Amino acid sequence: MRQATLGSLLSDLYDLDFTHRVRVETLETGDVNNPDWATALAALDLQVQQVSGQERVARGEEYALKLTHTGFANAADEVVIGSRLVETHHCNEQGMWEAVDADDAEVWVVLGKEKVRGVPEPWDQIQLDLNQMTPTR
């Protein structure tokens, strides 16, 4: 019988905590003055947390835009700094995914990306520093 590792246990717990399903969009090349957004990844499950005021000051000085949220997800090459995350589904209280209307969708811009430190395995979990582009409701 295979013994569970700390990393596999954390990974199993981590999968249950996703709060949003987002579409990853990157800027298309072409028109330099008015580039359009193209879908790079149709679905990425993400846990989003609002950062505290103290954390905004401590970590936000590195960025031109204001740090508003932190996201945690499984690593994906399509998620790059400057890409946009557009909410497509929200996880309800029963753990079911509910579709979000395009007009009500939250939008974040990725300011920073780094792997989650201190987790021995698997190494495919990332932390994203995000700026919320849509008004808070």
DOMI-816686 format. One record per residue: residue in three letters; x, y, z of N, C-alpha, C in turn. Coordinates in nm, 3 decimals, always signed. Last residue first. Example, Ala and Ser with C-alpha at 12.3 -4.5 7.8 and 13.67 -1.06 7.14 Angstrom:
BEGIN
<r code="SER" n_c1="+1.285" n_c2="-0.225" n_c3="+0.708" ca_c1="+1.367" ca_c2="-0.106" ca_c3="+0.714" c_c1="+1.290" c_c2="+0.003" c_c3="+0.787"/>
<r code="ALA" n_c1="+1.319" n_c2="-0.569" n_c3="+0.780" ca_c1="+1.230" ca_c2="-0.450" ca_c3="+0.780" c_c1="+1.320" c_c2="-0.330" c_c3="+0.780"/>
END
This chain:
BEGIN
<r code="ARG" n_c1="-1.820" n_c2="+4.515" n_c3="-0.552" ca_c1="-1.966" ca_c2="+4.520" ca_c3="-0.531" c_c1="-1.999" c_c2="+4.490" c_c3="-0.388"/>
<r code="THR" n_c1="-1.561" n_c2="+4.699" n_c3="-0.694" ca_c1="-1.604" ca_c2="+4.610" ca_c3="-0.586" c_c1="-1.752" c_c2="+4.628" c_c3="-0.563"/>
<r code="PRO" n_c1="-1.507" n_c2="+4.709" n_c3="-1.050" ca_c1="-1.545" ca_c2="+4.773" ca_c3="-0.924" c_c1="-1.589" c_c2="+4.670" c_c3="-0.820"/>
<r code="THR" n_c1="-1.224" n_c2="+4.532" n_c3="-1.189" ca_c1="-1.367" ca_c2="+4.563" ca_c3="-1.185" c_c1="-1.402" c_c2="+4.629" c_c3="-1.053"/>
<r code="MET" n_c1="-0.960" n_c2="+4.472" n_c3="-1.147" ca_c1="-0.991" ca_c2="+4.576" ca_c3="-1.245" c_c1="-1.138" c_c2="+4.616" c_c3="-1.244"/>
<r code="GLN" n_c1="-0.744" n_c2="+4.394" n_c3="-0.891" ca_c1="-0.882" ca_c2="+4.384" ca_c3="-0.935" c_c1="-0.915" c_c2="+4.502" c_c3="-1.025"/>
<r code="ASN" n_c1="-0.438" n_c2="+4.248" n_c3="-0.929" ca_c1="-0.503" ca_c2="+4.378" ca_c3="-0.917" c_c1="-0.643" c_c2="+4.363" c_c3="-0.973"/>
<r code="LEU" n_c1="-0.247" n_c2="+3.992" n_c3="-0.759" ca_c1="-0.349" ca_c2="+4.037" ca_c3="-0.853" c_c1="-0.395" c_c2="+4.180" c_c3="-0.823"/>
<r code="ASP" n_c1="-0.005" n_c2="+3.749" n_c3="-0.748" ca_c1="-0.041" ca_c2="+3.881" ca_c3="-0.697" c_c1="-0.130" c_c2="+3.945" c_c3="-0.802"/>
<r code="LEU" n_c1="-0.031" n_c2="+3.403" n_c3="-0.703" ca_c1="-0.041" ca_c2="+3.515" ca_c3="-0.795" c_c1="-0.075" c_c2="+3.642" c_c3="-0.719"/>
<r code="GLN" n_c1="+0.146" n_c2="+3.110" n_c3="-0.650" ca_c1="+0.079" ca_c2="+3.223" ca_c3="-0.587" c_c1="+0.083" c_c2="+3.339" c_c3="-0.685"/>
<r code="ILE" n_c1="+0.112" n_c2="+2.767" n_c3="-0.752" ca_c1="+0.166" ca_c2="+2.902" ca_c3="-0.764" c_c1="+0.082" c_c2="+3.001" c_c3="-0.686"/>
<r code="GLN" n_c1="+0.218" n_c2="+2.432" n_c3="-0.762" ca_c1="+0.124" ca_c2="+2.528" ca_c3="-0.706" c_c1="+0.188" c_c2="+2.667" c_c3="-0.706"/>
<r code="ASP" n_c1="+0.379" n_c2="+2.219" n_c3="-0.830" ca_c1="+0.303" ca_c2="+2.284" ca_c3="-0.936" c_c1="+0.200" c_c2="+2.383" c_c3="-0.884"/>
<r code="TRP" n_c1="+0.526" n_c2="+2.044" n_c3="-0.684" ca_c1="+0.580" ca_c2="+2.180" ca_c3="-0.702" c_c1="+0.501" c_c2="+2.259" c_c3="-0.805"/>
<r code="PRO" n_c1="+0.352" n_c2="+1.847" n_c3="-0.436" ca_c1="+0.407" ca_c2="+1.871" ca_c3="-0.569" c_c1="+0.447" c_c2="+2.017" c_c3="-0.585"/>
<r code="GLU" n_c1="+0.615" n_c2="+1.889" n_c3="-0.194" ca_c1="+0.571" ca_c2="+1.838" ca_c3="-0.323" c_c1="+0.420" c_c2="+1.846" c_c3="-0.328"/>
<r code="PRO" n_c1="+0.670" n_c2="+2.071" n_c3="+0.017" ca_c1="+0.772" ca_c2="+1.982" ca_c3="-0.033" c_c1="+0.741" c_c2="+1.922" c_c3="-0.169"/>
<r code="VAL" n_c1="+0.618" n_c2="+2.406" n_c3="+0.048" ca_c1="+0.546" ca_c2="+2.283" ca_c3="+0.018" c_c1="+0.645" c_c2="+2.187" c_c3="-0.046"/>
<r code="GLY" n_c1="+0.770" n_c2="+2.631" n_c3="+0.070" ca_c1="+0.748" ca_c2="+2.553" ca_c3="+0.190" c_c1="+0.667" c_c2="+2.428" c_c3="+0.168"/>
<r code="ARG" n_c1="+0.607" n_c2="+2.852" n_c3="-0.163" ca_c1="+0.724" ca_c2="+2.806" ca_c3="-0.091" c_c1="+0.685" c_c2="+2.726" c_c3="+0.032"/>
<r code="VAL" n_c1="+0.461" n_c2="+2.840" n_c3="-0.471" ca_c1="+0.432" ca_c2="+2.839" ca_c3="-0.328" c_c1="+0.550" c_c2="+2.777" c_c3="-0.256"/>
<r code="LYS" n_c1="+0.616" n_c2="+3.043" n_c3="-0.724" ca_c1="+0.573" ca_c2="+2.913" ca_c3="-0.673" c_c1="+0.552" c_c2="+2.923" c_c3="-0.522"/>
<r code="GLU" n_c1="+0.470" n_c2="+3.346" n_c3="-0.846" ca_c1="+0.580" ca_c2="+3.272" ca_c3="-0.786" c_c1="+0.528" c_c2="+3.140" c_c3="-0.734"/>
<r code="LYS" n_c1="+0.396" n_c2="+3.645" n_c3="-1.007" ca_c1="+0.374" ca_c2="+3.501" ca_c3="-1.007" c_c1="+0.495" c_c2="+3.434" c_c3="-0.944"/>
<r code="GLY" n_c1="+0.220" n_c2="+3.959" n_c3="-1.032" ca_c1="+0.335" ca_c2="+3.877" ca_c3="-0.995" c_c1="+0.297" c_c2="+3.731" c_c3="-0.988"/>
<r code="LEU" n_c1="-0.008" n_c2="+4.064" n_c3="-1.151" ca_c1="+0.107" ca_c2="+4.152" ca_c3="-1.125" c_c1="+0.234" c_c2="+4.073" c_c3="-1.097"/>
<r code="VAL" n_c1="-0.270" n_c2="+4.002" n_c3="-1.359" ca_c1="-0.162" ca_c2="+3.934" ca_c3="-1.285" c_c1="-0.043" c_c2="+4.029" c_c3="-1.274"/>
<r code="VAL" n_c1="-0.580" n_c2="+4.153" n_c3="-1.308" ca_c1="-0.458" ca_c2="+4.153" ca_c3="-1.387" c_c1="-0.349" c_c2="+4.090" c_c3="-1.300"/>
<r code="TRP" n_c1="-0.919" n_c2="+4.036" n_c3="-1.300" ca_c1="-0.794" ca_c2="+4.069" ca_c3="-1.232" c_c1="-0.681" c_c2="+4.069" c_c3="-1.333"/>
<r code="VAL" n_c1="-1.265" n_c2="+4.075" n_c3="-1.283" ca_c1="-1.148" ca_c2="+4.072" ca_c3="-1.372" c_c1="-1.026" c_c2="+4.116" c_c3="-1.291"/>
<r code="GLU" n_c1="-1.582" n_c2="+3.921" n_c3="-1.233" ca_c1="-1.465" ca_c2="+3.990" ca_c3="-1.177" c_c1="-1.349" c_c2="+3.974" c_c3="-1.276"/>
<r code="ALA" n_c1="-1.888" n_c2="+3.956" n_c3="-1.410" ca_c1="-1.762" ca_c2="+3.884" ca_c3="-1.388" c_c1="-1.654" c_c2="+3.974" c_c3="-1.329"/>
<r code="ASP" n_c1="-2.124" n_c2="+4.066" n_c3="-1.487" ca_c1="-2.098" ca_c2="+4.060" ca_c3="-1.344" c_c1="-1.963" c_c2="+3.997" c_c3="-1.310"/>
<r code="ASP" n_c1="-2.135" n_c2="+4.038" n_c3="-1.761" ca_c1="-2.145" ca_c2="+4.173" ca_c3="-1.705" c_c1="-2.108" c_c2="+4.177" c_c3="-1.557"/>
<r code="ALA" n_c1="-2.131" n_c2="+3.763" n_c3="-1.798" ca_c1="-2.015" ca_c2="+3.841" ca_c3="-1.841" c_c1="-2.016" c_c2="+3.981" c_c3="-1.780"/>
<r code="ASP" n_c1="-2.247" n_c2="+3.571" n_c3="-1.519" ca_c1="-2.275" ca_c2="+3.654" ca_c3="-1.636" c_c1="-2.152" c_c2="+3.739" c_c3="-1.669"/>
<r code="VAL" n_c1="-2.111" n_c2="+3.263" n_c3="-1.424" ca_c1="-2.122" ca_c2="+3.405" ca_c3="-1.392" c_c1="-2.149" c_c2="+3.481" c_c3="-1.522"/>
<r code="ALA" n_c1="-2.224" n_c2="+2.939" n_c3="-1.323" ca_c1="-2.177" ca_c2="+3.030" ca_c3="-1.427" c_c1="-2.202" c_c2="+3.175" c_c3="-1.385"/>
<r code="GLU" n_c1="-2.115" n_c2="+2.761" n_c3="-1.044" ca_c1="-2.223" ca_c2="+2.838" ca_c3="-1.104" c_c1="-2.165" c_c2="+2.934" c_c3="-1.205"/>
<r code="TRP" n_c1="-2.016" n_c2="+2.449" n_c3="-0.924" ca_c1="-1.978" ca_c2="+2.565" ca_c3="-1.003" c_c1="-2.100" c_c2="+2.630" c_c3="-1.064"/>
<r code="MET" n_c1="-2.065" n_c2="+2.344" n_c3="-0.585" ca_c1="-2.098" ca_c2="+2.333" ca_c3="-0.727" c_c1="-2.058" c_c2="+2.462" c_c3="-0.799"/>
<r code="GLY" n_c1="-2.044" n_c2="+2.358" n_c3="-0.313" ca_c1="-1.928" ca_c2="+2.310" ca_c3="-0.387" c_c1="-1.953" c_c2="+2.291" c_c3="-0.535"/>
<r code="GLN" n_c1="-2.244" n_c2="+2.478" n_c3="-0.181" ca_c1="-2.254" ca_c2="+2.333" ca_c3="-0.192" c_c1="-2.137" c_c2="+2.273" c_c3="-0.269"/>
<r code="GLU" n_c1="-2.191" n_c2="+2.748" n_c3="-0.211" ca_c1="-2.173" ca_c2="+2.688" ca_c3="-0.079" c_c1="-2.181" c_c2="+2.536" c_c3="-0.081"/>
<r code="ASN" n_c1="-2.026" n_c2="+2.773" n_c3="-0.538" ca_c1="-2.127" ca_c2="+2.808" ca_c3="-0.438" c_c1="-2.103" c_c2="+2.731" c_c3="-0.308"/>
<r code="CYS" n_c1="-1.771" n_c2="+2.916" n_c3="-0.724" ca_c1="-1.807" ca_c2="+2.798" ca_c3="-0.646" c_c1="-1.907" c_c2="+2.837" c_c3="-0.538"/>
<r code="HIS" n_c1="-1.825" n_c2="+3.062" n_c3="-1.037" ca_c1="-1.800" ca_c2="+3.085" ca_c3="-0.895" c_c1="-1.847" c_c2="+2.960" c_c3="-0.821"/>
<r code="HIS" n_c1="-1.689" n_c2="+3.119" n_c3="-1.365" ca_c1="-1.772" ca_c2="+3.043" ca_c3="-1.271" c_c1="-1.731" c_c2="+3.077" c_c3="-1.129"/>
<r code="THR" n_c1="-1.537" n_c2="+3.315" n_c3="-1.486" ca_c1="-1.642" ca_c2="+3.251" ca_c3="-1.566" c_c1="-1.739" c_c2="+3.173" c_c3="-1.477"/>
<r code="GLU" n_c1="-1.339" n_c2="+3.603" n_c3="-1.454" ca_c1="-1.421" ca_c2="+3.503" ca_c3="-1.385" c_c1="-1.528" c_c2="+3.448" c_c3="-1.479"/>
<r code="VAL" n_c1="-1.038" n_c2="+3.644" n_c3="-1.610" ca_c1="-1.178" ca_c2="+3.682" ca_c3="-1.618" c_c1="-1.261" c_c2="+3.569" c_c3="-1.557"/>
<r code="LEU" n_c1="-0.724" n_c2="+3.773" n_c3="-1.583" ca_c1="-0.806" ca_c2="+3.660" ca_c3="-1.539" c_c1="-0.950" c_c2="+3.707" c_c3="-1.533"/>
<r code="ARG" n_c1="-0.466" n_c2="+3.865" n_c3="-1.804" ca_c1="-0.591" ca_c2="+3.903" ca_c3="-1.739" c_c1="-0.668" c_c2="+3.777" c_c3="-1.705"/>
<r code="SER" n_c1="-0.109" n_c2="+3.914" n_c3="-1.780" ca_c1="-0.229" ca_c2="+3.851" ca_c3="-1.835" c_c1="-0.350" c_c2="+3.890" c_c3="-1.750"/>
<r code="GLY" n_c1="+0.100" n_c2="+4.023" n_c3="-1.644" ca_c1="+0.032" ca_c2="+4.108" ca_c3="-1.740" c_c1="-0.090" c_c2="+4.044" c_c3="-1.803"/>
<r code="ILE" n_c1="+0.279" n_c2="+3.725" n_c3="-1.625" ca_c1="+0.263" ca_c2="+3.860" ca_c3="-1.570" c_c1="+0.206" c_c2="+3.951" c_c3="-1.679"/>
<r code="VAL" n_c1="+0.082" n_c2="+3.443" n_c3="-1.727" ca_c1="+0.205" ca_c2="+3.522" ca_c3="-1.729" c_c1="+0.175" c_c2="+3.658" c_c3="-1.667"/>
<r code="VAL" n_c1="-0.044" n_c2="+3.141" n_c3="-1.775" ca_c1="-0.056" ca_c2="+3.250" ca_c3="-1.679" c_c1="+0.078" c_c2="+3.323" c_c3="-1.673"/>
<r code="GLU" n_c1="+0.035" n_c2="+2.935" n_c3="-1.937" ca_c1="-0.041" ca_c2="+3.044" ca_c3="-1.999" c_c1="-0.058" c_c2="+3.163" c_c3="-1.905"/>
<r code="ASP" n_c1="+0.147" n_c2="+2.741" n_c3="-1.780" ca_c1="+0.237" ca_c2="+2.826" ca_c3="-1.857" c_c1="+0.165" c_c2="+2.947" c_c3="-1.917"/>
<r code="ALA" n_c1="+0.032" n_c2="+2.695" n_c3="-1.456" ca_c1="-0.002" ca_c2="+2.688" ca_c3="-1.597" c_c1="+0.087" c_c2="+2.786" c_c3="-1.671"/>
<r code="ALA" n_c1="-0.003" n_c2="+2.545" n_c3="-1.137" ca_c1="+0.079" ca_c2="+2.615" ca_c3="-1.234" c_c1="+0.029" c_c2="+2.590" c_c3="-1.376"/>
<r code="ASN" n_c1="-0.302" n_c2="+2.592" n_c3="-0.958" ca_c1="-0.204" ca_c2="+2.500" ca_c3="-1.011" c_c1="-0.131" c_c2="+2.571" c_c3="-1.124"/>
<r code="ALA" n_c1="-0.324" n_c2="+2.881" n_c3="-0.739" ca_c1="-0.371" ca_c2="+2.793" ca_c3="-0.845" c_c1="-0.265" c_c2="+2.689" c_c3="-0.876"/>
<r code="PHE" n_c1="-0.426" n_c2="+3.163" n_c3="-0.562" ca_c1="-0.350" ca_c2="+3.039" ca_c3="-0.557" c_c1="-0.410" c_c2="+2.945" c_c3="-0.660"/>
<r code="GLY" n_c1="-0.396" n_c2="+3.519" n_c3="-0.535" ca_c1="-0.460" ca_c2="+3.400" ca_c3="-0.588" c_c1="-0.368" c_c2="+3.281" c_c3="-0.578"/>
<r code="THR" n_c1="-0.469" n_c2="+3.815" n_c3="-0.365" ca_c1="-0.372" ca_c2="+3.708" ca_c3="-0.386" c_c1="-0.450" c_c2="+3.588" c_c3="-0.436"/>
<r code="HIS" n_c1="-0.549" n_c2="+4.159" n_c3="-0.439" ca_c1="-0.583" ca_c2="+4.021" ca_c3="-0.409" c_c1="-0.461" c_c2="+3.930" c_c3="-0.428"/>
<r code="THR" n_c1="-0.434" n_c2="+4.410" n_c3="-0.484" ca_c1="-0.563" ca_c2="+4.402" ca_c3="-0.414" c_c1="-0.595" c_c2="+4.260" c_c3="-0.367"/>
<r code="LEU" n_c1="-0.180" n_c2="+4.633" n_c3="-0.551" ca_c1="-0.205" ca_c2="+4.494" ca_c3="-0.516" c_c1="-0.335" c_c2="+4.487" c_c3="-0.436"/>
<r code="LYS" n_c1="-0.196" n_c2="+4.876" n_c3="-0.804" ca_c1="-0.218" ca_c2="+4.845" ca_c3="-0.663" c_c1="-0.248" c_c2="+4.696" c_c3="-0.645"/>
<r code="LEU" n_c1="+0.072" n_c2="+4.895" n_c3="-1.046" ca_c1="-0.069" ca_c2="+4.890" ca_c3="-1.010" c_c1="-0.082" c_c2="+4.848" c_c3="-0.864"/>
<r code="ALA" n_c1="+0.347" n_c2="+4.870" n_c3="-1.022" ca_c1="+0.292" ca_c2="+4.998" ca_c3="-1.065" c_c1="+0.144" c_c2="+5.007" c_c3="-1.032"/>
<r code="TYR" n_c1="+0.499" n_c2="+4.701" n_c3="-0.740" ca_c1="+0.418" ca_c2="+4.705" ca_c3="-0.860" c_c1="+0.370" c_c2="+4.846" c_c3="-0.892"/>
<r code="GLU" n_c1="+0.625" n_c2="+4.696" n_c3="-0.500" ca_c1="+0.699" ca_c2="+4.642" ca_c3="-0.613" c_c1="+0.626" c_c2="+4.666" c_c3="-0.746"/>
<r code="GLU" n_c1="+0.458" n_c2="+4.771" n_c3="-0.301" ca_c1="+0.552" ca_c2="+4.872" ca_c3="-0.349" c_c1="+0.626" c_c2="+4.827" c_c3="-0.473"/>
<r code="GLY" n_c1="+0.302" n_c2="+4.563" n_c3="-0.201" ca_c1="+0.254" ca_c2="+4.637" ca_c3="-0.317" c_c1="+0.349" c_c2="+4.740" c_c3="-0.373"/>
<r code="ARG" n_c1="+0.388" n_c2="+4.447" n_c3="+0.033" ca_c1="+0.418" ca_c2="+4.379" ca_c3="-0.093" c_c1="+0.385" c_c2="+4.460" c_c3="-0.216"/>
<r code="ALA" n_c1="+0.323" n_c2="+4.637" n_c3="+0.236" ca_c1="+0.449" ca_c2="+4.562" ca_c3="+0.240" c_c1="+0.485" c_c2="+4.503" c_c3="+0.105"/>
<r code="VAL" n_c1="+0.071" n_c2="+4.736" n_c3="+0.164" ca_c1="+0.184" ca_c2="+4.828" ca_c3="+0.177" c_c1="+0.315" c_c2="+4.751" c_c3="+0.167"/>
<r code="ARG" n_c1="-0.081" n_c2="+4.501" n_c3="+0.164" ca_c1="-0.076" ca_c2="+4.587" ca_c3="+0.044" c_c1="+0.045" c_c2="+4.678" c_c3="+0.047"/>
<r code="GLU" n_c1="-0.054" n_c2="+4.417" n_c3="+0.426" ca_c1="+0.009" ca_c2="+4.337" ca_c3="+0.321" c_c1="+0.019" c_c2="+4.417" c_c3="+0.192"/>
<r code="GLN" n_c1="-0.209" n_c2="+4.612" n_c3="+0.551" ca_c1="-0.067" ca_c2="+4.599" ca_c3="+0.587" c_c1="+0.008" c_c2="+4.522" c_c3="+0.478"/>
<r code="GLY" n_c1="-0.461" n_c2="+4.558" n_c3="+0.442" ca_c1="-0.396" ca_c2="+4.687" ca_c3="+0.418" c_c1="-0.247" c_c2="+4.681" c_c3="+0.446"/>
<r code="SER" n_c1="-0.475" n_c2="+4.222" n_c3="+0.307" ca_c1="-0.498" ca_c2="+4.323" ca_c3="+0.411" c_c1="-0.426" c_c2="+4.452" c_c3="+0.374"/>
<r code="VAL" n_c1="-0.621" n_c2="+4.091" n_c3="+0.006" ca_c1="-0.506" ca_c2="+4.117" ca_c3="+0.093" c_c1="-0.541" c_c2="+4.227" c_c3="+0.192"/>
<r code="GLN" n_c1="-0.859" n_c2="+3.839" n_c3="-0.060" ca_c1="-0.830" ca_c2="+3.983" ca_c3="-0.055" c_c1="-0.714" c_c2="+4.004" c_c3="+0.041"/>
<r code="GLN" n_c1="-0.805" n_c2="+3.552" n_c3="-0.253" ca_c1="-0.815" ca_c2="+3.611" ca_c3="-0.119" c_c1="-0.781" c_c2="+3.758" c_c3="-0.128"/>
<r code="VAL" n_c1="-0.907" n_c2="+3.284" n_c3="-0.453" ca_c1="-0.879" ca_c2="+3.427" ca_c3="-0.446" c_c1="-0.902" c_c2="+3.475" c_c3="-0.303"/>
<r code="GLN" n_c1="-0.806" n_c2="+3.004" n_c3="-0.622" ca_c1="-0.854" ca_c2="+3.050" ca_c3="-0.491" c_c1="-0.811" c_c2="+3.195" c_c3="-0.479"/>
<r code="LEU" n_c1="-0.903" n_c2="+2.867" n_c3="-0.933" ca_c1="-0.825" ca_c2="+2.964" ca_c3="-0.858" c_c1="-0.889" c_c2="+2.988" c_c3="-0.722"/>
<r code="ASP" n_c1="-0.876" n_c2="+2.689" n_c3="-1.234" ca_c1="-0.938" ca_c2="+2.699" ca_c3="-1.102" c_c1="-0.844" c_c2="+2.777" c_c3="-1.011"/>
<r code="LEU" n_c1="-0.917" n_c2="+2.789" n_c3="-1.558" ca_c1="-0.817" ca_c2="+2.772" ca_c3="-1.453" c_c1="-0.888" c_c2="+2.789" c_c3="-1.321"/>
<r code="ALA" n_c1="-0.997" n_c2="+2.756" n_c3="-1.896" ca_c1="-1.042" ca_c2="+2.737" ca_c3="-1.757" c_c1="-0.923" c_c2="+2.711" c_c3="-1.665"/>
<r code="ALA" n_c1="-0.876" n_c2="+2.836" n_c3="-2.138" ca_c1="-1.020" ca_c2="+2.850" ca_c3="-2.120" c_c1="-1.064" c_c2="+2.839" c_c3="-1.975"/>
<r code="LEU" n_c1="-0.604" n_c2="+3.035" n_c3="-2.207" ca_c1="-0.645" ca_c2="+2.915" ca_c3="-2.135" c_c1="-0.792" c_c2="+2.932" c_c3="-2.100"/>
<r code="ALA" n_c1="-0.596" n_c2="+3.255" n_c3="-2.371" ca_c1="-0.480" ca_c2="+3.167" ca_c3="-2.369" c_c1="-0.512" c_c2="+3.034" c_c3="-2.303"/>
<r code="THR" n_c1="-0.789" n_c2="+3.461" n_c3="-2.566" ca_c1="-0.795" ca_c2="+3.356" ca_c3="-2.464" c_c1="-0.675" c_c2="+3.265" c_c3="-2.478"/>
<r code="ALA" n_c1="-0.680" n_c2="+3.795" n_c3="-2.612" ca_c1="-0.705" ca_c2="+3.662" ca_c3="-2.669" c_c1="-0.704" c_c2="+3.560" c_c3="-2.557"/>
<r code="TRP" n_c1="-0.756" n_c2="+4.137" n_c3="-2.643" ca_c1="-0.729" ca_c2="+4.025" ca_c3="-2.555" c_c1="-0.766" c_c2="+3.895" c_c3="-2.625"/>
<r code="ASP" n_c1="-0.583" n_c2="+4.372" n_c3="-2.860" ca_c1="-0.703" ca_c2="+4.304" ca_c3="-2.813" c_c1="-0.663" c_c2="+4.186" c_c3="-2.725"/>
<r code="PRO" n_c1="-0.420" n_c2="+4.693" n_c3="-2.851" ca_c1="-0.419" ca_c2="+4.547" ca_c3="-2.866" c_c1="-0.545" c_c2="+4.486" c_c3="-2.806"/>
<r code="ASN" n_c1="-0.375" n_c2="+4.971" n_c3="-2.961" ca_c1="-0.499" ca_c2="+4.918" ca_c3="-2.908" c_c1="-0.503" c_c2="+4.766" c_c3="-2.924"/>
<r code="ASN" n_c1="-0.114" n_c2="+5.025" n_c3="-3.042" ca_c1="-0.188" ca_c2="+5.127" ca_c3="-2.969" c_c1="-0.315" c_c2="+5.074" c_c3="-2.904"/>
<r code="VAL" n_c1="-0.036" n_c2="+4.799" n_c3="-3.185" ca_c1="+0.038" ca_c2="+4.838" ca_c3="-3.065" c_c1="-0.041" c_c2="+4.936" c_c3="-2.979"/>
<r code="ASP" n_c1="-0.189" n_c2="+4.544" n_c3="-3.330" ca_c1="-0.208" ca_c2="+4.686" ca_c3="-3.311" c_c1="-0.146" c_c2="+4.728" c_c3="-3.178"/>
<r code="GLY" n_c1="+0.001" n_c2="+4.281" n_c3="-3.262" ca_c1="-0.062" ca_c2="+4.344" ca_c3="-3.378" c_c1="-0.070" c_c2="+4.493" c_c3="-3.358"/>
<r code="THR" n_c1="-0.073" n_c2="+4.033" n_c3="-3.017" ca_c1="+0.020" ca_c2="+4.122" ca_c3="-3.087" c_c1="-0.051" c_c2="+4.179" c_c3="-3.209"/>
<r code="GLU" n_c1="-0.303" n_c2="+4.030" n_c3="-2.747" ca_c1="-0.262" ca_c2="+3.986" ca_c3="-2.880" c_c1="-0.159" c_c2="+4.083" c_c3="-2.935"/>
<r code="LEU" n_c1="-0.263" n_c2="+3.967" n_c3="-2.404" ca_c1="-0.274" ca_c2="+4.067" ca_c3="-2.510" c_c1="-0.225" c_c2="+4.008" c_c3="-2.642"/>
<r code="THR" n_c1="-0.449" n_c2="+3.690" n_c3="-2.268" ca_c1="-0.324" ca_c2="+3.765" ca_c3="-2.288" c_c1="-0.346" c_c2="+3.864" c_c3="-2.402"/>
<r code="GLU" n_c1="-0.653" n_c2="+3.540" n_c3="-2.021" ca_c1="-0.642" ca_c2="+3.613" ca_c3="-2.147" c_c1="-0.510" c_c2="+3.687" c_c3="-2.151"/>
<r code="VAL" n_c1="-0.808" n_c2="+3.270" n_c3="-1.875" ca_c1="-0.682" ca_c2="+3.344" ca_c3="-1.882" c_c1="-0.671" c_c2="+3.408" c_c3="-2.020"/>
<r code="ARG" n_c1="-1.099" n_c2="+3.248" n_c3="-1.692" ca_c1="-1.043" ca_c2="+3.237" ca_c3="-1.826" c_c1="-0.918" c_c2="+3.324" c_c3="-1.828"/>
<r code="VAL" n_c1="-1.161" n_c2="+3.076" n_c3="-1.380" ca_c1="-1.135" ca_c2="+3.194" ca_c3="-1.462" c_c1="-1.085" c_c2="+3.154" c_c3="-1.601"/>
<r code="ARG" n_c1="-1.345" n_c2="+2.995" n_c3="-1.107" ca_c1="-1.291" ca_c2="+2.938" ca_c3="-1.230" c_c1="-1.279" c_c2="+3.056" c_c3="-1.325"/>
<r code="HIS" n_c1="-1.297" n_c2="+3.027" n_c3="-0.754" ca_c1="-1.331" ca_c2="+3.084" ca_c3="-0.884" c_c1="-1.275" c_c2="+2.997" c_c3="-0.996"/>
<r code="THR" n_c1="-1.220" n_c2="+2.882" n_c3="-0.534" ca_c1="-1.338" ca_c2="+2.967" ca_c3="-0.522" c_c1="-1.386" c_c2="+3.021" c_c3="-0.656"/>
<r code="PHE" n_c1="-1.085" n_c2="+2.581" n_c3="-0.412" ca_c1="-1.096" ca_c2="+2.675" ca_c3="-0.523" c_c1="-1.226" c_c2="+2.752" c_c3="-0.513"/>
<r code="ASP" n_c1="-1.048" n_c2="+2.388" n_c3="-0.217" ca_c1="-1.059" ca_c2="+2.526" ca_c3="-0.175" c_c1="-1.069" c_c2="+2.626" c_c3="-0.290"/>
<r code="LEU" n_c1="-0.992" n_c2="+2.133" n_c3="-0.293" ca_c1="-1.127" ca_c2="+2.159" ca_c3="-0.243" c_c1="-1.150" c_c2="+2.307" c_c3="-0.214"/>
<r code="ASP" n_c1="-0.724" n_c2="+2.124" n_c3="-0.359" ca_c1="-0.822" ca_c2="+2.117" ca_c3="-0.467" c_c1="-0.962" c_c2="+2.151" c_c3="-0.420"/>
<r code="TYR" n_c1="-0.599" n_c2="+2.115" n_c3="-0.107" ca_c1="-0.591" ca_c2="+2.238" ca_c3="-0.187" c_c1="-0.698" c_c2="+2.239" c_c3="-0.296"/>
<r code="LEU" n_c1="-0.625" n_c2="+1.852" n_c3="-0.028" ca_c1="-0.696" ca_c2="+1.956" ca_c3="+0.045" c_c1="-0.705" c_c2="+2.084" c_c3="-0.037"/>
<r code="ASP" n_c1="-0.454" n_c2="+1.733" n_c3="-0.217" ca_c1="-0.594" ca_c2="+1.692" ca_c3="-0.209" c_c1="-0.677" c_c2="+1.798" c_c3="-0.137"/>
<r code="SER" n_c1="-0.213" n_c2="+1.862" n_c3="-0.154" ca_c1="-0.271" ca_c2="+1.879" ca_c3="-0.287" c_c1="-0.419" c_c2="+1.841" c_c3="-0.287"/>
<r code="LEU" n_c1="-0.164" n_c2="+1.767" n_c3="+0.101" ca_c1="-0.189" ca_c2="+1.910" ca_c3="+0.081" c_c1="-0.256" c_c2="+1.936" c_c3="-0.053"/>
<r code="LEU" n_c1="-0.122" n_c2="+1.497" n_c3="+0.034" ca_c1="-0.232" ca_c2="+1.534" ca_c3="+0.124" c_c1="-0.267" c_c2="+1.682" c_c3="+0.108"/>
<r code="SER" n_c1="+0.104" n_c2="+1.519" n_c3="-0.126" ca_c1="-0.020" ca_c2="+1.468" ca_c3="-0.186" c_c1="-0.140" c_c2="+1.499" c_c3="-0.098"/>
<r code="GLY" n_c1="+0.290" n_c2="+1.625" n_c3="+0.063" ca_c1="+0.253" ca_c2="+1.701" ca_c3="-0.057" c_c1="+0.124" c_c2="+1.652" c_c3="-0.120"/>
<r code="LEU" n_c1="+0.314" n_c2="+1.418" n_c3="+0.247" ca_c1="+0.260" ca_c2="+1.547" ca_c3="+0.290" c_c1="+0.212" c_c2="+1.628" c_c3="+0.170"/>
<r code="THR" n_c1="+0.208" n_c2="+1.109" n_c3="+0.099" ca_c1="+0.310" ca_c2="+1.206" ca_c3="+0.137" c_c1="+0.241" c_c2="+1.334" c_c3="+0.179"/>
<r code="ALA" n_c1="+0.072" n_c2="+0.793" n_c3="+0.185" ca_c1="+0.052" ca_c2="+0.930" ca_c3="+0.138" c_c1="+0.165" c_c2="+1.019" c_c3="+0.186"/>
<r code="GLN" n_c1="+0.202" n_c2="+0.484" n_c3="+0.083" ca_c1="+0.181" ca_c2="+0.577" ca_c3="+0.192" c_c1="+0.169" c_c2="+0.719" c_c3="+0.136"/>
<r code="ARG" n_c1="+0.055" n_c2="+0.218" n_c3="-0.084" ca_c1="+0.135" ca_c2="+0.340" ca_c3="-0.096" c_c1="+0.101" c_c2="+0.435" c_c3="+0.019"/>
<r code="MET" n_c1="+0.084" n_c2="-0.119" n_c3="+0.000" ca_c1="+0.000" ca_c2="+0.000" ca_c3="+0.000" c_c1="+0.088" c_c2="+0.124" c_c3="+0.000"/>
END
